[in-house]
Amino acid sequence: MKLIQQLKPRIVLLLSLASLATGCATTQTADPSDPWESWNRPMQTFNDHVDDYVMKPVARGYRWITPAFVDKGISNFFGNLTDIRVVLNDVLQGKFAQSASDGARLLVNTTAGVGGFIDVASEIDLPRHNEDFDQTLGVWGIPTGPYLVLPLIGPSSPRGVLGLAGDIAANPISYTGVYFAAASTSTIVSSSLGATHAIDLRADNIEVVRIAREAAIDRYAFFRAAYLSQRRYLVSDGNIADDDVLLHLDYFDEHDMAPVKPY
């Protein structure tokens, strides 16, 4: 396990994809973790179409017009907002030493990092962690539940839906109404920030999603296995069996993202 964790995230990702390219053809049988497959497969197809005709073209245009340093700054800014959620979930999971480190990271990047646009904390050995409310619920013993594909959002589960609600509640963007007196202004600002975040994430992962789509024979089974494997990995803080390393999850920790989504 230690050897796997030491490999570069992108190399492990590609190795995992290569194994899936030859193995996913055998995964099309009924999966007990996926009783809602008759809903999930069409919903993934819908999400794919949204990605092909909306998100991917917009993300490519965003990358074309946005200088690299600006793109990096925007990613850092949203990462800094995410660190608020991380600190809260550190505490809820009883990871008090990590919460102190993540709190210091948030403070440093918000101040010295000019509102989070510059990732000063990583330069002084305050690394980013990935904690969300879904993980917290898992640590508390709540089971994942069946695999579920949500419209526009992608791979999830009943526990993941509750976790998403908790993460939204911890996101400052959700409270723009407090900052602006006019409801219309609040809606515009929150919607614009949310859209920018989604586009920035999609632009940062264009190549990874393309490789994932092309490598897997049964893409639906691929994304399902990647999501469930990632959730098990994160909830257990990496204490999983060596054979459960599908899309090994240092990559997702590094990018603070859900598994490679089909959009």
C-alpha positions as semicolon CSV with decimal commas, in nm:
position;residue;x (nm);y (nm);z (nm)
1;M;0,000;0,000;0,000
2;K;0,281;0,239;0,082
3;L;0,437;0,179;-0,258
4;I;0,109;0,260;-0,433
5;Q;0,068;0,582;-0,234
6;Q;0,417;0,694;-0,330
7;L;0,348;0,672;-0,704
8;K;0,275;0,993;-0,887
9;P;-0,102;1,048;-0,900
10;R;-0,125;1,083;-1,277
11;I;0,081;0,768;-1,335
12;V;-0,141;0,566;-1,102
13;L;-0,446;0,710;-1,273
14;L;-0,325;0,601;-1,615
15;L;-0,230;0,254;-1,492
16;S;-0,573;0,213;-1,339
17;L;-0,737;0,327;-1,661
18;A;-0,530;0,081;-1,861
19;S;-0,643;-0,208;-1,642
20;L;-1,001;-0,097;-1,672
21;A;-0,979;-0,084;-2,050
22;T;-0,933;-0,461;-2,049
23;G;-1,145;-0,542;-1,747
24;C;-1,464;-0,339;-1,764
25;A;-1,624;-0,562;-2,024
26;T;-1,691;-0,812;-1,749
27;T;-1,857;-0,562;-1,513
28;Q;-2,186;-0,524;-1,695
29;T;-2,360;-0,783;-1,480
30;A;-2,595;-0,665;-1,206
31;D;-2,413;-0,497;-0,920
32;P;-2,568;-0,521;-0,572
33;S;-2,444;-0,171;-0,496
34;D;-2,645;-0,036;-0,790
35;P;-3,015;-0,136;-0,771
36;W;-3,110;0,192;-0,946
37;E;-2,909;0,121;-1,260
38;S;-3,218;0,165;-1,480
39;W;-3,227;0,529;-1,364
40;N;-2,853;0,584;-1,340
41;R;-2,745;0,484;-1,691
42;P;-2,987;0,719;-1,874
43;M;-2,898;0,996;-1,630
44;Q;-2,529;0,952;-1,701
45;T;-2,609;0,969;-2,073
46;F;-2,798;1,294;-2,010
47;N;-2,503;1,435;-1,815
48;D;-2,269;1,329;-2,097
49;H;-2,477;1,524;-2,348
50;V;-2,474;1,832;-2,124
51;D;-2,098;1,800;-2,103
52;D;-2,048;1,748;-2,475
53;Y;-2,266;2,037;-2,586
54;V;-2,227;2,284;-2,298
55;M;-1,958;2,227;-2,037
56;K;-1,675;2,102;-2,255
57;P;-1,699;2,380;-2,519
58;V;-1,729;2,645;-2,248
59;A;-1,435;2,498;-2,057
60;R;-1,219;2,495;-2,370
61;G;-1,310;2,854;-2,443
62;Y;-1,230;2,944;-2,081
63;R;-0,886;2,786;-2,110
64;W;-0,822;2,960;-2,441
65;I;-0,899;3,311;-2,315
66;T;-0,770;3,279;-1,957
67;P;-0,397;3,328;-1,891
68;A;-0,244;3,042;-1,693
69;F;-0,166;3,258;-1,389
70;V;-0,524;3,387;-1,380
71;D;-0,663;3,034;-1,412
72;K;-0,438;2,923;-1,126
73;G;-0,548;3,216;-0,912
74;I;-0,916;3,138;-0,970
75;S;-0,860;2,773;-0,879
76;N;-0,674;2,882;-0,565
77;F;-0,958;3,118;-0,471
78;F;-1,222;2,846;-0,486
79;G;-0,987;2,605;-0,313
80;N;-0,955;2,853;-0,029
81;L;-1,334;2,867;0,006
82;T;-1,337;2,487;0,012
83;D;-1,090;2,493;0,301
84;I;-1,366;2,639;0,520
85;R;-1,563;2,319;0,466
86;V;-1,251;2,113;0,529
87;V;-1,184;2,274;0,867
88;L;-1,544;2,221;0,981
89;N;-1,538;1,855;0,882
90;D;-1,198;1,805;1,045
91;V;-1,357;1,907;1,373
92;L;-1,670;1,697;1,319
93;Q;-1,450;1,393;1,255
94;G;-1,235;1,457;1,561
95;K;-0,922;1,536;1,358
96;F;-0,821;1,825;1,576
97;A;-0,451;1,837;1,482
98;Q;-0,546;1,840;1,114
99;S;-0,811;2,104;1,179
100;A;-0,543;2,327;1,332
101;S;-0,323;2,281;1,024
102;D;-0,612;2,343;0,785
103;G;-0,726;2,642;0,987
104;A;-0,377;2,789;0,966
105;R;-0,378;2,720;0,593
106;L;-0,707;2,905;0,554
107;L;-0,582;3,200;0,757
108;V;-0,252;3,227;0,571
109;N;-0,405;3,206;0,225
110;T;-0,688;3,445;0,307
111;T;-0,445;3,708;0,436
112;A;-0,099;3,667;0,283
113;G;-0,252;3,494;-0,018
114;V;-0,474;3,793;-0,103
115;G;-0,810;3,630;-0,041
116;G;-0,686;3,288;-0,148
117;F;-0,574;3,376;-0,500
118;I;-0,215;3,283;-0,409
119;D;-0,149;2,948;-0,239
120;V;0,110;3,068;0,010
121;A;0,025;2,792;0,260
122;S;0,148;2,509;0,038
123;E;0,485;2,682;0,015
124;I;0,524;2,675;0,394
125;D;0,427;2,309;0,434
126;L;0,056;2,349;0,508
127;P;-0,088;2,101;0,256
128;R;-0,450;2,090;0,142
129;H;-0,666;1,806;0,274
130;N;-0,991;1,673;0,135
131;E;-1,270;1,645;0,390
132;D;-1,640;1,684;0,318
133;F;-1,965;1,617;0,498
134;D;-2,019;1,289;0,313
135;Q;-1,693;1,165;0,464
136;T;-1,804;1,290;0,805
137;L;-2,128;1,094;0,780
138;G;-1,926;0,788;0,680
139;V;-1,694;0,831;0,979
140;W;-2,006;0,849;1,197
141;G;-2,110;0,508;1,066
142;I;-2,377;0,605;0,815
143;P;-2,359;0,370;0,514
144;T;-2,310;0,498;0,161
145;G;-2,630;0,343;0,027
146;P;-2,694;0,254;-0,336
147;Y;-2,506;0,422;-0,616
148;L;-2,698;0,719;-0,756
149;V;-2,634;0,945;-1,056
150;L;-2,774;1,295;-1,005
151;P;-2,875;1,529;-1,289
152;L;-2,585;1,765;-1,374
153;I;-2,398;1,669;-1,055
154;G;-2,305;1,314;-1,147
155;P;-2,200;1,015;-0,930
156;S;-2,340;1,019;-0,579
157;S;-2,539;0,816;-0,324
158;P;-2,811;0,882;-0,064
159;R;-2,538;0,965;0,188
160;G;-2,370;1,176;-0,076
161;V;-2,687;1,381;-0,122
162;L;-2,694;1,458;0,250
163;G;-2,323;1,537;0,235
164;L;-2,379;1,773;-0,056
165;A;-2,642;1,960;0,143
166;G;-2,398;1,997;0,431
167;D;-2,121;2,119;0,202
168;I;-2,354;2,377;0,046
169;A;-2,440;2,501;0,395
170;A;-2,067;2,544;0,467
171;N;-2,001;2,738;0,147
172;P;-1,990;3,118;0,187
173;I;-2,129;3,156;-0,165
174;S;-2,457;3,017;-0,034
175;Y;-2,501;3,328;0,180
176;T;-2,456;3,604;-0,075
177;G;-2,798;3,734;0,031
178;V;-2,635;3,847;0,355
179;Y;-2,384;4,056;0,164
180;F;-2,619;4,221;-0,084
181;A;-2,945;4,396;-0,001
182;A;-3,100;4,336;-0,343
183;A;-3,216;3,979;-0,402
184;S;-3,146;4,008;-0,773
185;T;-2,785;4,110;-0,707
186;S;-2,744;3,822;-0,465
187;T;-2,876;3,573;-0,721
188;I;-2,651;3,707;-0,995
189;V;-2,340;3,699;-0,776
190;S;-2,401;3,350;-0,635
191;S;-2,494;3,208;-0,975
192;S;-2,191;3,366;-1,140
193;L;-1,953;3,235;-0,875
194;G;-2,106;2,887;-0,890
195;A;-2,085;2,877;-1,270
196;T;-1,725;3,002;-1,266
197;H;-1,628;2,734;-1,017
198;A;-1,790;2,460;-1,227
199;I;-1,622;2,583;-1,546
200;D;-1,285;2,618;-1,374
201;L;-1,303;2,260;-1,243
202;R;-1,405;2,126;-1,584
203;A;-1,128;2,319;-1,757
204;D;-0,869;2,187;-1,513
205;N;-0,967;1,827;-1,590
206;I;-1,027;1,820;-1,965
207;E;-0,746;1,575;-2,038
208;V;-0,822;1,346;-1,744
209;V;-1,189;1,312;-1,838
210;R;-1,098;1,245;-2,200
211;I;-0,860;0,964;-2,100
212;A;-1,119;0,815;-1,865
213;R;-1,385;0,815;-2,136
214;E;-1,160;0,655;-2,397
215;A;-1,002;0,389;-2,174
216;A;-1,307;0,219;-2,025
217;I;-1,510;-0,024;-2,231
218;D;-1,816;0,018;-2,009
219;R;-1,787;0,381;-1,904
220;Y;-2,085;0,363;-1,673
221;A;-1,932;0,077;-1,471
222;F;-1,601;0,263;-1,475
223;F;-1,740;0,579;-1,317
224;R;-1,946;0,382;-1,067
225;A;-1,644;0,182;-0,951
226;A;-1,428;0,495;-0,937
227;Y;-1,681;0,683;-0,724
228;L;-1,743;0,401;-0,476
229;S;-1,371;0,325;-0,447
230;Q;-1,289;0,689;-0,385
231;R;-1,553;0,722;-0,115
232;R;-1,424;0,414;0,067
233;Y;-1,070;0,546;0,043
234;L;-1,155;0,891;0,178
235;V;-1,379;0,776;0,462
236;S;-1,115;0,529;0,581
237;D;-0,829;0,778;0,532
238;G;-0,662;0,539;0,290
239;N;-0,686;0,230;0,508
240;I;-0,824;0,004;0,236
241;A;-0,724;-0,325;0,082
242;D;-0,448;-0,309;-0,179
243;D;-0,685;-0,440;-0,446
244;D;-0,926;-0,149;-0,394
245;V;-0,712;0,114;-0,562
246;L;-0,927;0,190;-0,864
247;L;-0,831;0,537;-0,981
248;H;-0,612;0,576;-0,680
249;L;-0,720;0,855;-0,487
250;D;-0,416;1,065;-0,422
251;Y;-0,508;1,232;-0,751
252;F;-0,852;1,329;-0,628
253;D;-0,716;1,443;-0,293
254;E;-0,468;1,665;-0,475
255;H;-0,740;1,825;-0,687
256;D;-1,011;1,834;-0,418
257;M;-1,262;1,686;-0,654
258;A;-1,502;1,401;-0,688
259;P;-1,387;1,109;-0,900
260;V;-1,352;1,174;-1,270
261;K;-1,708;1,256;-1,368
262;P;-1,859;1,190;-1,707
263;Y;-1,905;1,562;-1,767
